[in-house]
Amino acid sequence: MRRVGNTAIAAVTVVALCSGAWLLSHGDGSGPPPQPSAAEARTGQALRAPAAPALAPPHRTASASRRSASTRR
């Protein structure tokens, strides 16, 4: 039974290594994103606002504040 498990682990490892080697050599085929043209740089079109707003910081509860205050002493 142990031999079957070791064989399965070895097979998965070989598949993972081969897949990783293929991805390193071929990748997804896309290059870097296009750079803004000189005309866009002059007009400011390249400096548009982001599509999504920035995330708000996480809300701290009173108990978390007490815990951090007690660890600072």
Summary of the structure (lengths in Angstrom):
residues: 73
radius of gyration: 25.9
end to end distance: 55.3
largest distance: 69.3
contacts: 89
relative contact order: 0.05
helix: 62%
strand: 0%
